[in-house]
């Protein structure tokens, strides 16, 4: 068995898997996948099968409703065969006695993941097609009939923004590590500017390049990953979140602000939104409210990471540095409110 830094006993996991998953051959090789700030993720490989394990982090000081790996497992199952590319699930374990927290397993896929919107690791000639595939994949997700997919109760239909503003306001007060005037301004401003249009779809909640896997050699999405924040929500919240990179600088989680987009083969935000509208058939589009809301929400998420770094329950080693960007994204949210 390959040694790996984990807060559980790999031998216990291997024994459990060999009892629960028929046909596994050889010893288990466990490898921690870096980069995530939330649910710890591992490759669990056998001689004849490659699996991915996602688990709830250890530690008792976790925000309510966070790290719900059972929800991830449910939505992945619901989307199987829907046209939205997702990994195939294997099993869910709610028994914390196996590795200390609930977890689930899915089949491992092989492809390319690009952490930043600049797509520096991708050929320049492929980048436009990759952006289009991202937009089309998001449109496909929003086009899924969530009732027919068995997702009744996965979230509350309607009044998404009102409920979300309330939720993230509470999260802010629970996790804030310092006062922030921009956040306080947004907490007052956002409820007064909610658009009248109401709609419900499956919302991923963290739809960005870093959570998409592309084909090893083709510029197309083969899997949407990391469904922890998914729910039933307004599709334009997903769209606005997906567009935050155009409003942030490269040192702000790999944004595009200040980049020569044309020279890099990257579409403008307008071109990207046009791709989504064509694929989705929607006539309406995002406003400054949607962008401000998405940036506000992300700022609160980052503050939560900072809080977990402070109490020692963060999943990634750079959590304190990442969480420190909460104030930057709050500032960008205030700026975005005037976007037209």
C-alpha positions as CSV (number, residue, x, y, z in Angstrom):
1,X,0.0,0.0,0.0
2,X,1.3,3.4,-1.0
3,X,1.8,5.7,2.1
4,X,-0.1,9.0,1.9
5,X,-0.9,11.8,4.3
6,X,-4.5,11.1,5.4
7,X,-6.4,11.5,8.6
8,X,-7.7,7.9,8.5
9,X,-6.2,4.4,8.3
10,X,-5.8,3.4,4.6
11,X,-5.6,-0.3,5.6
12,X,-9.1,0.0,7.1
13,X,-10.4,1.6,4.0
14,X,-8.8,-1.0,1.8
15,X,-10.4,-3.8,3.7
16,X,-13.8,-2.2,3.6
17,X,-13.6,-1.6,-0.2
18,X,-12.6,-5.1,-0.9
19,X,-15.7,-6.3,1.0
20,X,-18.0,-3.8,-0.6
21,X,-16.8,-3.5,-4.2
22,X,-16.5,-6.9,-5.9
23,X,-13.6,-7.9,-8.1
24,X,-10.9,-5.5,-6.8
25,X,-7.5,-6.9,-7.4
26,X,-4.1,-6.2,-5.7
27,X,-3.3,-3.8,-2.9
28,X,-4.8,-0.3,-2.8
29,X,-2.6,2.7,-3.7
30,X,-3.9,5.9,-2.1
31,X,-2.9,9.3,-3.4
32,X,-4.1,12.7,-2.1
33,X,-5.3,15.0,-4.8
34,X,-4.1,18.6,-4.1
35,X,-5.8,21.9,-4.9
36,X,-9.1,21.5,-3.1
37,X,-10.1,23.8,-0.2
38,X,-13.0,21.7,1.0
39,X,-13.8,18.0,0.8
40,X,-10.5,16.0,0.8
41,X,-10.2,13.9,-2.3
42,X,-8.0,10.9,-3.1
43,X,-7.2,8.5,-5.9
44,X,-7.8,4.9,-4.6
45,X,-6.2,2.7,-7.3
46,X,-6.2,-1.1,-7.6
47,X,-4.6,-3.3,-10.2
48,X,-7.8,-3.5,-12.2
49,X,-9.7,-0.4,-11.2
50,X,-9.2,3.3,-10.5
51,X,-11.5,5.1,-8.1
52,X,-11.8,8.6,-6.7
53,X,-12.8,9.1,-3.0
54,X,-14.4,12.3,-1.7
55,X,-14.8,12.7,2.0
56,X,-16.2,15.2,4.5
57,X,-13.3,16.9,6.3
58,X,-12.5,15.9,9.8
59,X,-13.2,18.4,12.6
60,X,-16.3,19.5,14.4
61,X,-16.2,23.2,13.7
62,X,-17.8,23.1,10.2
63,X,-20.5,25.4,8.9
64,X,-24.0,24.0,8.8
65,X,-24.9,22.4,5.4
66,X,-21.3,22.5,4.3
67,X,-19.3,19.5,3.0
68,X,-22.4,17.5,2.2
69,X,-20.8,14.6,0.3
70,X,-24.2,12.8,0.3
71,X,-25.6,15.6,-1.8
72,X,-22.7,15.4,-4.3
73,X,-23.4,11.7,-4.6
74,X,-27.1,12.2,-5.2
75,X,-26.7,14.8,-7.9
76,X,-24.0,12.8,-9.8
77,X,-26.4,9.8,-9.8
78,X,-29.3,12.1,-11.0
79,X,-27.3,13.4,-13.9
80,X,-26.0,10.1,-15.2
81,X,-27.2,9.7,-18.8
82,X,-28.5,13.3,-18.9
83,X,-26.1,14.7,-21.4
84,X,-24.2,16.6,-18.7
85,X,-20.8,14.8,-18.4
86,X,-20.2,13.5,-14.9
87,X,-18.1,10.7,-13.5
88,X,-19.9,7.4,-12.8
89,X,-20.6,6.9,-9.1
90,X,-19.6,3.6,-7.3
91,X,-21.0,3.8,-3.8
92,X,-21.7,6.1,-0.8
93,X,-20.8,5.4,2.8
94,X,-22.5,7.3,5.6
95,X,-20.8,5.3,8.3
96,X,-18.2,7.6,9.9
97,X,-16.6,4.5,11.5
98,X,-14.9,3.5,8.3
99,X,-12.6,6.4,7.8
100,X,-13.8,9.0,10.3
101,X,-16.3,10.8,8.1
102,X,-18.9,10.0,5.4
103,X,-17.5,9.6,1.9
104,X,-18.3,8.4,-1.6
105,X,-16.5,6.8,-4.5
106,X,-16.7,7.4,-8.2
107,X,-14.8,6.1,-11.2
108,X,-11.6,7.9,-12.1
109,X,-11.5,9.7,-15.5
110,X,-8.4,10.7,-17.3
111,X,-8.3,14.1,-18.9
112,X,-7.0,17.7,-18.5
113,X,-7.9,20.2,-15.8
114,X,-6.9,23.8,-16.1
115,X,-6.8,25.8,-12.9
116,X,-7.0,29.3,-14.4
117,X,-9.0,30.9,-17.1
118,X,-5.9,31.9,-19.0
119,X,-5.6,28.3,-20.0
120,X,-1.8,28.7,-20.1
121,X,-1.3,24.9,-20.4
122,X,-3.6,24.6,-23.4
123,X,-2.7,25.3,-27.0
124,X,-3.7,28.8,-28.0
125,X,-5.7,27.5,-31.0
126,X,-7.8,25.3,-28.7
127,X,-8.8,28.0,-26.1
128,X,-11.8,29.5,-27.9
129,X,-13.3,26.0,-28.4
130,X,-12.7,25.2,-24.8
131,X,-14.6,28.2,-23.6
132,X,-17.5,27.4,-26.0
133,X,-17.6,23.8,-24.6
134,X,-17.7,25.3,-21.1
135,X,-20.6,27.5,-22.0
136,X,-22.5,24.7,-23.7
137,X,-21.9,22.3,-20.8
138,X,-23.4,24.9,-18.4
139,X,-26.4,25.4,-20.7
140,X,-26.9,21.6,-20.8
141,X,-26.9,21.5,-17.0
142,X,-29.5,24.2,-16.8
143,X,-31.6,22.5,-19.4
144,X,-32.0,19.3,-17.3
145,X,-35.5,18.7,-16.0
146,X,-34.7,18.5,-12.3
147,X,-38.0,17.0,-11.4
148,X,-37.7,14.2,-14.0
149,X,-34.1,13.6,-12.7
150,X,-35.4,12.8,-9.2
151,X,-34.1,16.0,-7.6
152,X,-37.3,17.1,-5.8
153,X,-36.2,18.3,-2.4
154,X,-32.6,18.9,-3.5
155,X,-33.2,22.6,-2.9
156,X,-36.2,24.9,-2.7
157,X,-37.5,26.2,-6.0
158,X,-38.1,29.9,-6.3
159,X,-36.8,32.9,-4.4
160,X,-33.3,31.7,-4.8
161,X,-31.5,35.0,-4.4
162,X,-33.4,36.1,-1.4
163,X,-32.7,32.8,0.4
164,X,-29.0,32.8,-0.7
165,X,-28.4,36.4,0.4
166,X,-29.8,35.4,3.8
167,X,-27.7,32.2,3.9
168,X,-24.4,33.8,3.0
169,X,-25.1,36.8,5.3
170,X,-25.4,34.3,8.2
171,X,-22.3,32.4,7.0
172,X,-20.4,35.7,7.0
173,X,-21.3,36.4,10.6
174,X,-20.5,32.9,11.7
175,X,-17.1,32.7,10.0
176,X,-15.7,36.3,9.6
177,X,-12.2,36.8,10.9
178,X,-12.2,40.6,10.6
179,X,-14.7,43.4,9.9
180,X,-15.2,44.3,6.2
181,X,-17.1,47.4,5.2
182,X,-17.6,46.2,1.6
183,X,-19.4,43.0,2.8
184,X,-21.6,45.0,5.1
185,X,-22.5,47.3,2.2
186,X,-23.4,44.3,0.0
187,X,-25.5,42.8,2.8
188,X,-27.6,46.0,2.7
189,X,-27.5,46.5,-1.1
190,X,-28.2,43.1,-2.5
191,X,-31.7,42.5,-1.0
192,X,-32.9,45.8,-2.4
193,X,-31.8,44.9,-6.0
194,X,-33.0,41.4,-6.6
195,X,-34.4,41.1,-10.2
196,X,-38.1,40.2,-10.6
197,X,-37.3,37.3,-12.9
198,X,-37.5,34.0,-11.0
199,X,-36.4,30.7,-12.4
200,X,-35.2,27.3,-11.1
201,X,-32.6,24.9,-12.5
202,X,-29.9,22.6,-11.2
203,X,-27.2,25.1,-10.2
204,X,-23.6,23.8,-9.8
205,X,-22.6,26.6,-7.5
206,X,-18.9,26.5,-8.4
207,X,-18.9,26.2,-12.2
208,X,-15.4,27.3,-13.4
209,X,-12.5,25.9,-15.4
210,X,-10.8,24.4,-12.3
211,X,-13.9,22.1,-11.8
212,X,-14.0,20.9,-15.4
213,X,-12.1,18.0,-17.0
214,X,-11.4,18.2,-20.7
215,X,-10.7,15.4,-23.1
216,X,-7.0,14.4,-23.1
217,X,-6.5,15.7,-26.7
218,X,-9.8,17.5,-27.7
219,X,-11.1,20.9,-26.6
220,X,-14.3,19.5,-25.0
221,X,-15.5,18.9,-21.5
222,X,-15.7,15.3,-20.4
223,X,-16.7,15.8,-16.8
224,X,-18.0,18.4,-14.4
225,X,-16.5,17.9,-10.9
226,X,-16.9,19.2,-7.3
227,X,-20.7,19.4,-6.8
228,X,-20.5,20.3,-3.1
229,X,-22.3,23.7,-3.6
230,X,-24.9,22.4,-6.0
231,X,-28.6,23.0,-5.4
232,X,-31.8,24.0,-7.1
233,X,-31.2,27.6,-7.9
234,X,-31.4,30.4,-10.4
235,X,-29.3,29.5,-13.5
236,X,-28.1,33.1,-13.9
237,X,-26.3,32.8,-10.6
238,X,-24.2,30.0,-12.1
239,X,-23.6,32.1,-15.3
240,X,-22.5,35.2,-13.3
241,X,-20.2,33.1,-11.1
242,X,-18.7,31.5,-14.3
243,X,-17.9,35.1,-15.5
244,X,-16.1,36.4,-12.4
245,X,-12.7,35.9,-14.0
246,X,-13.3,38.7,-16.4
247,X,-13.7,41.1,-13.4
248,X,-10.7,39.9,-11.4
249,X,-6.9,40.1,-12.0
250,X,-4.6,37.1,-12.6
251,X,-3.4,37.1,-9.0
252,X,-7.0,37.0,-7.8
253,X,-7.6,33.3,-8.4
254,X,-6.4,33.4,-11.9
255,X,-8.7,36.1,-13.3
256,X,-8.4,37.7,-16.8
257,X,-8.7,41.4,-16.0
258,X,-5.9,43.2,-17.9
259,X,-5.2,40.3,-20.2
260,X,-5.0,40.7,-24.0
261,X,-7.8,38.3,-24.6
262,X,-7.7,38.3,-28.4
263,X,-3.9,37.6,-28.4
264,X,-4.5,34.7,-26.0
265,X,-7.4,33.2,-28.0
266,X,-9.8,33.9,-25.2
267,X,-13.3,35.3,-25.8
268,X,-14.6,38.5,-24.2
269,X,-17.2,38.1,-21.5
270,X,-19.8,39.2,-24.0
271,X,-18.8,36.5,-26.5
272,X,-18.9,33.9,-23.7
273,X,-22.4,35.0,-22.6
274,X,-23.5,34.9,-26.2
275,X,-22.3,31.3,-26.4
276,X,-24.3,30.5,-23.3
277,X,-27.4,32.2,-24.6
278,X,-27.3,30.4,-28.0
279,X,-26.8,27.0,-26.3
280,X,-29.5,27.6,-23.6
281,X,-32.1,29.5,-25.6
282,X,-32.4,32.1,-22.8
283,X,-33.3,35.6,-23.9
284,X,-32.4,37.3,-20.6
285,X,-28.9,37.7,-19.3
286,X,-26.9,38.6,-16.2
287,X,-26.8,42.1,-14.7
288,X,-24.6,43.9,-12.2
289,X,-26.7,42.4,-9.4
290,X,-25.9,38.8,-10.5
291,X,-22.2,39.6,-10.7
292,X,-22.2,41.4,-7.4
293,X,-24.0,38.6,-5.7
294,X,-21.6,35.9,-7.1
295,X,-18.6,37.9,-6.0
296,X,-20.1,38.5,-2.6
297,X,-20.9,34.8,-2.2
298,X,-17.4,33.8,-3.2
299,X,-15.9,36.4,-0.7
300,X,-17.9,34.7,2.1
301,X,-16.7,31.3,1.0
302,X,-13.1,32.5,1.1
303,X,-13.7,33.9,4.6
304,X,-14.9,30.5,5.6
305,X,-11.7,29.0,4.3
306,X,-9.7,31.5,6.4
307,X,-11.8,30.6,9.4
308,X,-11.1,26.9,8.9
309,X,-7.4,27.7,8.5
310,X,-7.5,29.4,11.8
311,X,-9.1,26.5,13.6
312,X,-7.0,23.8,11.8
313,X,-9.8,22.1,9.8
314,X,-9.0,23.4,6.3
315,X,-8.3,20.8,3.6
316,X,-5.5,22.6,1.8
317,X,-2.1,23.8,3.1
318,X,-2.6,27.2,1.5
319,X,-6.0,27.8,3.1
320,X,-4.9,30.8,5.1
321,X,-3.4,32.6,2.0
322,X,-6.5,31.7,-0.1
323,X,-8.9,32.9,2.6
324,X,-7.1,36.2,2.8
325,X,-8.5,37.1,-0.6
326,X,-12.0,37.5,0.8
327,X,-11.5,41.2,1.1
328,X,-10.4,41.5,-2.5
329,X,-13.5,39.7,-3.8
330,X,-15.7,41.8,-1.6
331,X,-14.2,44.9,-3.3
332,X,-14.8,43.4,-6.7
333,X,-18.4,42.7,-5.8
334,X,-19.0,46.4,-5.0
335,X,-17.4,47.4,-8.3
336,X,-19.5,44.9,-10.2
337,X,-22.8,46.3,-9.0
338,X,-22.5,49.0,-11.7
339,X,-21.8,46.6,-14.5
340,X,-24.2,46.8,-17.5
